[in-house]
Amino acid sequence: MKRCGMIAVIGRPNVGKSTLMNALIGEHVSITSAKPQTTRHRVMGVYTREECDVPTQYIFVDTPGFQTKFSNALNRSMNKTVTSTTGDVDLVLLVLEAGKLSAADQAVIKLLPSGVPCVAVVNKLDRLDNKGEVLPFLQKVMDAHPFAEVVPVSAQTRANLDRLLDVASGYLPEQDFIYEPDMLTDRPERFLAAERIREKVFRLVGDELPYTCTVTIDKFETEGALRRIFASILVDRDNHKAMIIGKGGSKLKRISTEARQDMERLFGGPVYLETFVKVRSGWADDAGLLRSLGYD
């Protein structure tokens, strides 16, 4: 007997959805940073667990954090991604942060579809100073919604992840695997390259850079094992451009170097990367550009 099914990973911004999915599948497929709304697309990650009592293929779908504060075209598109994903899966994992059940969390809970089992995943246990708070908080979560189960974990330290996989397997249908066991994601290399650059921008530039920044791949060529990639980082203003370039180009050089190194590990071959920074005001409300970037 085998099990295989789709699992949506949802929650408010910054609860650790992408970190959790990466930890569950064992690879850095979905980008992460401390900035809210790092994940902007529906990103699929596949984990095939064969060495267990019931071989299971988990098809995780990482979604953007559901946004309640802003309403530009980009955020509307991301919220649409969340709501459309939850109705087309076998299981929903609602990720919450240990010790916090905010109004934003409650807004996401209201989106949970009827007829689809939902497991509450209480993440970031390692950040709780008082472990005596765990059980009362778990009870608070159980009182908030009729969850199928509540599982406390730490994606960062991998605590209790095997238990979460065991629980999730029980809600997936009995059927053959959909994908080959070594498959990690359905996203093309072009998309993964853009995401790696955007991750480095968010991680290395810091809080001074506004959220409205994105990456486009202008050219992606392969020559044998070598990948030649030309990318543009789009920002709203000239001063944002200066933040990314840095003194003497030092910041942009570090962004490009670290992104290239990540791509080489991910793609398993050498990468030549050229990165430019361009000002394009109002890109987050440009419907045509958003469609070209893969937003609905």
Short mmCIF file of the C-alpha atoms (twelve columns), coordinates in Angstrom:
data_MODEL
# 
_entry.id   MODEL 
# 
loop_
_atom_site.group_PDB 
_atom_site.id 
_atom_site.type_symbol 
_atom_site.label_atom_id 
_atom_site.label_alt_id 
_atom_site.label_comp_id 
_atom_site.label_asym_id 
_atom_site.label_seq_id 
_atom_site.Cartn_x 
_atom_site.Cartn_y 
_atom_site.Cartn_z 
_atom_site.pdbx_PDB_model_num 
ATOM 1   C CA . MET A 1   0.000   0.000  0.000   1 
ATOM 2   C CA . LYS A 2   1.203   3.503  -0.905  1 
ATOM 3   C CA . ARG A 3   -0.181  6.934  -0.151  1 
ATOM 4   C CA . CYS A 4   0.192   10.093 -2.204  1 
ATOM 5   C CA . GLY A 5   -1.514  13.464 -2.079  1 
ATOM 6   C CA . MET A 6   -1.440  17.257 -2.195  1 
ATOM 7   C CA . ILE A 7   -0.851  19.249 0.987   1 
ATOM 8   C CA . ALA A 8   -1.322  23.035 1.149   1 
ATOM 9   C CA . VAL A 9   0.935   24.883 3.611   1 
ATOM 10  C CA . ILE A 10  -0.775  28.125 4.615   1 
ATOM 11  C CA . GLY A 11  -0.594  30.785 7.322   1 
ATOM 12  C CA . ARG A 12  -0.035  34.456 7.948   1 
ATOM 13  C CA . PRO A 13  3.288   36.055 6.947   1 
ATOM 14  C CA . ASN A 14  6.430   35.102 8.885   1 
ATOM 15  C CA . VAL A 15  5.200   31.970 10.661  1 
ATOM 16  C CA . GLY A 16  7.835   29.831 8.931   1 
ATOM 17  C CA . LYS A 17  5.853   28.126 6.157   1 
ATOM 18  C CA . SER A 18  8.715   27.988 3.662   1 
ATOM 19  C CA . THR A 19  11.250  26.953 6.300   1 
ATOM 20  C CA . LEU A 20  8.881   24.174 7.356   1 
ATOM 21  C CA . MET A 21  8.378   22.888 3.810   1 
ATOM 22  C CA . ASN A 22  12.116  22.957 3.117   1 
ATOM 23  C CA . ALA A 23  12.779  21.043 6.336   1 
ATOM 24  C CA . LEU A 24  10.141  18.443 5.505   1 
ATOM 25  C CA . ILE A 25  11.467  17.732 2.019   1 
ATOM 26  C CA . GLY A 26  15.128  18.099 2.993   1 
ATOM 27  C CA . GLU A 27  16.016  20.650 0.303   1 
ATOM 28  C CA . HIS A 28  16.001  24.444 -0.040  1 
ATOM 29  C CA . VAL A 29  13.212  24.699 -2.620  1 
ATOM 30  C CA . SER A 30  11.188  27.638 -1.296  1 
ATOM 31  C CA . ILE A 31  13.142  30.801 -0.446  1 
ATOM 32  C CA . THR A 32  13.183  32.234 3.075   1 
ATOM 33  C CA . SER A 33  14.092  35.468 4.826   1 
ATOM 34  C CA . ALA A 34  13.069  37.497 7.853   1 
ATOM 35  C CA . LYS A 35  11.061  39.890 5.664   1 
ATOM 36  C CA . PRO A 36  7.297   39.297 5.560   1 
ATOM 37  C CA . GLN A 37  5.853   37.994 2.291   1 
ATOM 38  C CA . THR A 38  9.106   36.522 0.986   1 
ATOM 39  C CA . THR A 39  7.075   33.772 -0.684  1 
ATOM 40  C CA . ARG A 40  4.981   35.266 -3.487  1 
ATOM 41  C CA . HIS A 41  4.164   32.261 -5.650  1 
ATOM 42  C CA . ARG A 42  2.678   28.822 -5.297  1 
ATOM 43  C CA . VAL A 43  5.784   26.645 -4.872  1 
ATOM 44  C CA . MET A 44  5.515   22.862 -4.963  1 
ATOM 45  C CA . GLY A 45  7.938   20.635 -3.078  1 
ATOM 46  C CA . VAL A 46  7.882   16.836 -3.312  1 
ATOM 47  C CA . TYR A 47  9.109   14.461 -0.626  1 
ATOM 48  C CA . THR A 48  8.967   10.704 -1.157  1 
ATOM 49  C CA . ARG A 49  9.285   8.678  2.032   1 
ATOM 50  C CA . GLU A 50  9.855   5.046  1.124   1 
ATOM 51  C CA . GLU A 51  11.639  3.645  4.187   1 
ATOM 52  C CA . CYS A 52  8.604   3.503  6.453   1 
ATOM 53  C CA . ASP A 53  5.579   1.306  7.200   1 
ATOM 54  C CA . VAL A 54  3.445   3.090  4.610   1 
ATOM 55  C CA . PRO A 55  5.505   4.511  1.705   1 
ATOM 56  C CA . THR A 56  4.191   8.020  1.110   1 
ATOM 57  C CA . GLN A 57  4.742   10.762 -1.445  1 
ATOM 58  C CA . TYR A 58  3.958   14.176 0.008   1 
ATOM 59  C CA . ILE A 59  3.291   16.915 -2.542  1 
ATOM 60  C CA . PHE A 60  3.571   20.102 -0.500  1 
ATOM 61  C CA . VAL A 61  2.344   23.414 -1.880  1 
ATOM 62  C CA . ASP A 62  3.927   26.414 -0.172  1 
ATOM 63  C CA . THR A 63  1.755   29.530 -0.453  1 
ATOM 64  C CA . PRO A 64  2.287   33.257 0.222   1 
ATOM 65  C CA . GLY A 65  1.411   34.544 3.663   1 
ATOM 66  C CA . PHE A 66  -2.192  35.757 3.629   1 
ATOM 67  C CA . GLN A 67  -2.018  39.547 3.608   1 
ATOM 68  C CA . THR A 68  -4.575  41.693 5.455   1 
ATOM 69  C CA . LYS A 69  -2.715  45.034 5.604   1 
ATOM 70  C CA . PHE A 70  -2.096  45.961 1.950   1 
ATOM 71  C CA . SER A 71  -4.235  45.704 -1.179  1 
ATOM 72  C CA . ASN A 72  -2.091  46.417 -4.235  1 
ATOM 73  C CA . ALA A 73  -2.313  44.127 -7.265  1 
ATOM 74  C CA . LEU A 74  0.588   42.005 -6.045  1 
ATOM 75  C CA . ASN A 75  -1.022  41.299 -2.669  1 
ATOM 76  C CA . ARG A 76  -4.420  40.617 -4.220  1 
ATOM 77  C CA . SER A 77  -2.761  38.100 -6.514  1 
ATOM 78  C CA . MET A 78  -0.987  36.392 -3.622  1 
ATOM 79  C CA . ASN A 79  -4.169  36.179 -1.532  1 
ATOM 80  C CA . LYS A 80  -5.933  34.657 -4.525  1 
ATOM 81  C CA . THR A 81  -3.175  32.043 -4.702  1 
ATOM 82  C CA . VAL A 82  -3.826  31.079 -1.076  1 
ATOM 83  C CA . THR A 83  -7.601  30.763 -1.423  1 
ATOM 84  C CA . SER A 84  -7.474  28.875 -4.726  1 
ATOM 85  C CA . THR A 85  -4.895  26.385 -3.432  1 
ATOM 86  C CA . THR A 86  -6.768  25.292 -0.296  1 
ATOM 87  C CA . GLY A 87  -9.777  24.010 -2.208  1 
ATOM 88  C CA . ASP A 88  -7.780  21.680 -4.431  1 
ATOM 89  C CA . VAL A 89  -5.767  19.570 -1.968  1 
ATOM 90  C CA . ASP A 90  -6.144  16.489 0.213   1 
ATOM 91  C CA . LEU A 91  -4.876  18.141 3.399   1 
ATOM 92  C CA . VAL A 92  -4.198  21.638 4.711   1 
ATOM 93  C CA . LEU A 93  -1.383  22.419 7.134   1 
ATOM 94  C CA . LEU A 94  -2.137  25.694 8.919   1 
ATOM 95  C CA . VAL A 95  1.143   26.982 10.335  1 
ATOM 96  C CA . LEU A 96  0.930   29.036 13.527  1 
ATOM 97  C CA . GLU A 97  3.664   30.528 15.683  1 
ATOM 98  C CA . ALA A 98  3.973   29.072 19.172  1 
ATOM 99  C CA . GLY A 99  2.571   31.453 21.775  1 
ATOM 100 C CA . LYS A 100 0.840   33.728 19.243  1 
ATOM 101 C CA . LEU A 101 -2.705  33.492 17.917  1 
ATOM 102 C CA . SER A 102 -3.296  36.880 16.331  1 
ATOM 103 C CA . ALA A 103 -6.130  38.506 14.421  1 
ATOM 104 C CA . ALA A 104 -4.167  37.752 11.232  1 
ATOM 105 C CA . ASP A 105 -4.119  34.055 12.196  1 
ATOM 106 C CA . GLN A 106 -7.865  34.175 12.813  1 
ATOM 107 C CA . ALA A 107 -8.361  35.689 9.352   1 
ATOM 108 C CA . VAL A 108 -6.547  32.734 7.798   1 
ATOM 109 C CA . ILE A 109 -8.558  30.266 9.893   1 
ATOM 110 C CA . LYS A 110 -11.733 31.732 8.374   1 
ATOM 111 C CA . LEU A 111 -10.402 30.763 4.925   1 
ATOM 112 C CA . LEU A 112 -10.129 27.078 5.782   1 
ATOM 113 C CA . PRO A 113 -12.315 25.068 3.399   1 
ATOM 114 C CA . SER A 114 -15.004 22.735 4.649   1 
ATOM 115 C CA . GLY A 115 -14.566 19.142 3.601   1 
ATOM 116 C CA . VAL A 116 -10.756 19.258 3.597   1 
ATOM 117 C CA . PRO A 117 -9.010  18.053 6.787   1 
ATOM 118 C CA . CYS A 118 -6.757  20.659 8.393   1 
ATOM 119 C CA . VAL A 119 -3.879  20.007 10.780  1 
ATOM 120 C CA . ALA A 120 -2.663  22.936 12.881  1 
ATOM 121 C CA . VAL A 121 1.141   22.994 12.938  1 
ATOM 122 C CA . VAL A 122 2.416   25.033 15.878  1 
ATOM 123 C CA . ASN A 123 5.887   26.098 14.751  1 
ATOM 124 C CA . LYS A 124 8.868   27.780 16.457  1 
ATOM 125 C CA . LEU A 125 8.669   25.783 19.692  1 
ATOM 126 C CA . ASP A 126 12.384  26.459 20.135  1 
ATOM 127 C CA . ARG A 127 11.628  30.167 20.603  1 
ATOM 128 C CA . LEU A 128 9.372   29.711 23.624  1 
ATOM 129 C CA . ASP A 129 11.285  30.624 26.783  1 
ATOM 130 C CA . ASN A 130 8.662   29.136 29.100  1 
ATOM 131 C CA . LYS A 131 7.887   25.566 28.029  1 
ATOM 132 C CA . GLY A 132 4.962   25.592 30.457  1 
ATOM 133 C CA . GLU A 133 3.136   27.772 27.923  1 
ATOM 134 C CA . VAL A 134 3.023   25.007 25.310  1 
ATOM 135 C CA . LEU A 135 0.054   22.959 26.527  1 
ATOM 136 C CA . PRO A 136 -2.208  25.968 27.306  1 
ATOM 137 C CA . PHE A 137 -1.433  27.393 23.868  1 
ATOM 138 C CA . LEU A 138 -2.190  24.083 22.138  1 
ATOM 139 C CA . GLN A 139 -5.541  24.049 23.919  1 
ATOM 140 C CA . LYS A 140 -6.193  27.608 22.751  1 
ATOM 141 C CA . VAL A 141 -5.522  26.515 19.170  1 
ATOM 142 C CA . MET A 142 -7.860  23.514 19.499  1 
ATOM 143 C CA . ASP A 143 -10.593 25.828 20.803  1 
ATOM 144 C CA . ALA A 144 -10.182 28.173 17.821  1 
ATOM 145 C CA . HIS A 145 -11.243 25.650 15.153  1 
ATOM 146 C CA . PRO A 146 -12.164 21.961 14.828  1 
ATOM 147 C CA . PHE A 147 -8.730  20.939 13.564  1 
ATOM 148 C CA . ALA A 148 -8.198  17.297 12.641  1 
ATOM 149 C CA . GLU A 149 -5.062  17.367 14.803  1 
ATOM 150 C CA . VAL A 150 -2.627  19.823 16.368  1 
ATOM 151 C CA . VAL A 151 1.097   19.077 16.049  1 
ATOM 152 C CA . PRO A 152 3.793   21.202 17.741  1 
ATOM 153 C CA . VAL A 153 7.116   21.378 15.846  1 
ATOM 154 C CA . SER A 154 10.261  23.397 15.268  1 
ATOM 155 C CA . ALA A 155 11.184  23.638 11.604  1 
ATOM 156 C CA . GLN A 156 14.498  25.231 12.564  1 
ATOM 157 C CA . THR A 157 15.662  22.377 14.825  1 
ATOM 158 C CA . ARG A 158 13.589  19.691 13.020  1 
ATOM 159 C CA . ALA A 159 11.884  18.759 16.293  1 
ATOM 160 C CA . ASN A 160 8.800   16.535 15.827  1 
ATOM 161 C CA . LEU A 161 8.883   16.673 12.006  1 
ATOM 162 C CA . ASP A 162 8.731   12.880 11.714  1 
ATOM 163 C CA . ARG A 163 5.576   12.950 13.832  1 
ATOM 164 C CA . LEU A 164 4.081   15.565 11.485  1 
ATOM 165 C CA . LEU A 165 4.884   13.389 8.453   1 
ATOM 166 C CA . ASP A 166 3.248   10.379 10.126  1 
ATOM 167 C CA . VAL A 167 0.122   12.416 10.874  1 
ATOM 168 C CA . ALA A 168 -0.074  13.887 7.359   1 
ATOM 169 C CA . SER A 169 0.312   10.471 5.713   1 
ATOM 170 C CA . GLY A 170 -2.881  9.254  7.355   1 
ATOM 171 C CA . TYR A 171 -4.950  11.893 5.542   1 
ATOM 172 C CA . LEU A 172 -3.598  11.219 2.047   1 
ATOM 173 C CA . PRO A 173 -5.372  8.864  -0.365  1 
ATOM 174 C CA . GLU A 174 -4.117  5.368  -1.082  1 
ATOM 175 C CA . GLN A 175 -2.674  5.534  -4.591  1 
ATOM 176 C CA . ASP A 176 0.585   5.174  -6.509  1 
ATOM 177 C CA . PHE A 177 3.145   7.955  -6.477  1 
ATOM 178 C CA . ILE A 178 2.482   10.721 -8.999  1 
ATOM 179 C CA . TYR A 179 6.112   11.796 -9.404  1 
ATOM 180 C CA . GLU A 180 9.440   10.006 -9.613  1 
ATOM 181 C CA . PRO A 181 10.909  9.513  -6.111  1 
ATOM 182 C CA . ASP A 182 13.857  11.857 -6.785  1 
ATOM 183 C CA . MET A 183 11.737  14.803 -7.954  1 
ATOM 184 C CA . LEU A 184 11.854  17.898 -5.728  1 
ATOM 185 C CA . THR A 185 9.714   20.550 -7.446  1 
ATOM 186 C CA . ASP A 186 7.749   21.287 -10.608 1 
ATOM 187 C CA . ARG A 187 9.204   24.787 -10.913 1 
ATOM 188 C CA . PRO A 188 11.610  25.420 -13.849 1 
ATOM 189 C CA . GLU A 189 15.222  26.460 -13.312 1 
ATOM 190 C CA . ARG A 190 14.475  29.961 -14.618 1 
ATOM 191 C CA . PHE A 191 11.992  30.508 -11.768 1 
ATOM 192 C CA . LEU A 192 14.324  29.000 -9.171  1 
ATOM 193 C CA . ALA A 193 17.163  31.269 -10.330 1 
ATOM 194 C CA . ALA A 194 15.043  34.422 -9.924  1 
ATOM 195 C CA . GLU A 195 13.926  33.298 -6.469  1 
ATOM 196 C CA . ARG A 196 17.506  32.702 -5.309  1 
ATOM 197 C CA . ILE A 197 18.474  36.249 -6.286  1 
ATOM 198 C CA . ARG A 198 15.404  37.724 -4.592  1 
ATOM 199 C CA . GLU A 199 16.164  35.770 -1.423  1 
ATOM 200 C CA . LYS A 200 19.686  37.200 -1.281  1 
ATOM 201 C CA . VAL A 201 18.366  40.739 -1.818  1 
ATOM 202 C CA . PHE A 202 15.991  40.391 1.122   1 
ATOM 203 C CA . ARG A 203 18.558  38.727 3.353   1 
ATOM 204 C CA . LEU A 204 21.542  40.955 2.627   1 
ATOM 205 C CA . VAL A 205 19.998  44.404 2.172   1 
ATOM 206 C CA . GLY A 206 17.893  44.177 5.324   1 
ATOM 207 C CA . ASP A 207 14.934  46.068 6.687   1 
ATOM 208 C CA . GLU A 208 15.852  49.369 5.031   1 
ATOM 209 C CA . LEU A 209 14.784  47.978 1.652   1 
ATOM 210 C CA . PRO A 210 11.014  48.202 1.136   1 
ATOM 211 C CA . TYR A 211 9.020   45.117 0.317   1 
ATOM 212 C CA . THR A 212 8.401   46.214 -3.293  1 
ATOM 213 C CA . CYS A 213 11.362  44.600 -5.015  1 
ATOM 214 C CA . THR A 214 11.361  41.747 -7.524  1 
ATOM 215 C CA . VAL A 215 13.631  39.894 -9.970  1 
ATOM 216 C CA . THR A 216 13.213  39.128 -13.658 1 
ATOM 217 C CA . ILE A 217 15.332  36.723 -15.716 1 
ATOM 218 C CA . ASP A 218 16.209  38.493 -18.955 1 
ATOM 219 C CA . LYS A 219 18.140  35.594 -20.506 1 
ATOM 220 C CA . PHE A 220 18.747  31.983 -19.468 1 
ATOM 221 C CA . GLU A 221 21.057  29.944 -21.696 1 
ATOM 222 C CA . THR A 222 22.663  26.534 -21.312 1 
ATOM 223 C CA . GLU A 223 25.962  25.409 -22.810 1 
ATOM 224 C CA . GLY A 224 26.497  21.816 -21.760 1 
ATOM 225 C CA . ALA A 225 26.586  21.865 -17.953 1 
ATOM 226 C CA . LEU A 226 27.069  25.665 -17.846 1 
ATOM 227 C CA . ARG A 227 24.115  27.974 -17.289 1 
ATOM 228 C CA . ARG A 228 24.429  31.618 -18.371 1 
ATOM 229 C CA . ILE A 229 21.907  33.785 -16.550 1 
ATOM 230 C CA . PHE A 230 21.241  37.508 -16.970 1 
ATOM 231 C CA . ALA A 231 18.867  38.961 -14.377 1 
ATOM 232 C CA . SER A 232 17.376  42.323 -13.377 1 
ATOM 233 C CA . ILE A 233 16.396  43.410 -9.886  1 
ATOM 234 C CA . LEU A 234 13.442  45.816 -10.150 1 
ATOM 235 C CA . VAL A 235 12.937  48.489 -7.501  1 
ATOM 236 C CA . ASP A 236 10.562  51.434 -7.105  1 
ATOM 237 C CA . ARG A 237 13.017  54.284 -6.537  1 
ATOM 238 C CA . ASP A 238 16.570  55.437 -7.228  1 
ATOM 239 C CA . ASN A 239 17.484  55.337 -3.524  1 
ATOM 240 C CA . HIS A 240 16.348  51.679 -3.401  1 
ATOM 241 C CA . LYS A 241 18.694  51.011 -6.322  1 
ATOM 242 C CA . ALA A 242 21.563  52.562 -4.378  1 
ATOM 243 C CA . MET A 243 20.809  50.335 -1.370  1 
ATOM 244 C CA . ILE A 244 21.127  47.193 -3.473  1 
ATOM 245 C CA . ILE A 245 24.242  48.272 -5.364  1 
ATOM 246 C CA . GLY A 246 26.065  49.418 -2.218  1 
ATOM 247 C CA . LYS A 247 29.329  51.323 -1.945  1 
ATOM 248 C CA . GLY A 248 31.424  50.631 -5.015  1 
ATOM 249 C CA . GLY A 249 29.007  47.895 -6.045  1 
ATOM 250 C CA . SER A 250 29.939  45.755 -3.018  1 
ATOM 251 C CA . LYS A 251 26.390  44.818 -1.994  1 
ATOM 252 C CA . LEU A 252 25.313  43.784 -5.477  1 
ATOM 253 C CA . LYS A 253 28.494  41.753 -5.893  1 
ATOM 254 C CA . ARG A 254 27.776  39.825 -2.684  1 
ATOM 255 C CA . ILE A 255 24.133  39.271 -3.676  1 
ATOM 256 C CA . SER A 256 25.212  37.908 -7.049  1 
ATOM 257 C CA . THR A 257 27.992  35.729 -5.631  1 
ATOM 258 C CA . GLU A 258 25.834  34.089 -2.964  1 
ATOM 259 C CA . ALA A 259 22.932  33.592 -5.390  1 
ATOM 260 C CA . ARG A 260 25.270  32.021 -7.945  1 
ATOM 261 C CA . GLN A 261 26.716  29.664 -5.344  1 
ATOM 262 C CA . ASP A 262 23.216  28.562 -4.307  1 
ATOM 263 C CA . MET A 263 22.254  27.971 -7.945  1 
ATOM 264 C CA . GLU A 264 25.343  25.863 -8.564  1 
ATOM 265 C CA . ARG A 265 24.448  23.639 -5.614  1 
ATOM 266 C CA . LEU A 266 20.821  23.414 -6.710  1 
ATOM 267 C CA . PHE A 267 21.477  22.844 -10.431 1 
ATOM 268 C CA . GLY A 268 24.536  20.653 -9.965  1 
ATOM 269 C CA . GLY A 269 26.749  22.584 -12.395 1 
ATOM 270 C CA . PRO A 270 28.583  25.879 -13.025 1 
ATOM 271 C CA . VAL A 271 26.624  29.131 -13.361 1 
ATOM 272 C CA . TYR A 272 27.638  32.421 -14.975 1 
ATOM 273 C CA . LEU A 273 25.456  35.167 -13.506 1 
ATOM 274 C CA . GLU A 274 25.171  38.847 -14.410 1 
ATOM 275 C CA . THR A 275 22.794  40.936 -12.305 1 
ATOM 276 C CA . PHE A 276 21.555  44.476 -12.971 1 
ATOM 277 C CA . VAL A 277 19.424  46.834 -10.899 1 
ATOM 278 C CA . LYS A 278 16.655  48.811 -12.614 1 
ATOM 279 C CA . VAL A 279 14.100  51.350 -11.381 1 
ATOM 280 C CA . ARG A 280 10.522  50.581 -12.380 1 
ATOM 281 C CA . SER A 281 8.119   52.613 -10.272 1 
ATOM 282 C CA . GLY A 282 4.785   51.029 -9.424  1 
ATOM 283 C CA . TRP A 283 5.692   47.556 -10.660 1 
ATOM 284 C CA . ALA A 284 3.625   45.915 -7.878  1 
ATOM 285 C CA . ASP A 285 0.463   47.460 -9.399  1 
ATOM 286 C CA . ASP A 286 1.419   46.734 -13.023 1 
ATOM 287 C CA . ALA A 287 -0.951  43.926 -14.038 1 
ATOM 288 C CA . GLY A 288 0.910   43.196 -17.272 1 
ATOM 289 C CA . LEU A 289 4.279   42.881 -15.567 1 
ATOM 290 C CA . LEU A 290 2.797   40.742 -12.781 1 
ATOM 291 C CA . ARG A 291 1.394   38.326 -15.379 1 
ATOM 292 C CA . SER A 292 4.802   38.107 -17.051 1 
ATOM 293 C CA . LEU A 293 6.295   37.259 -13.637 1 
ATOM 294 C CA . GLY A 294 3.856   34.395 -13.196 1 
ATOM 295 C CA . TYR A 295 1.201   36.024 -10.998 1 
ATOM 296 C CA . ASP A 296 -2.470  35.372 -11.736 1 
# 
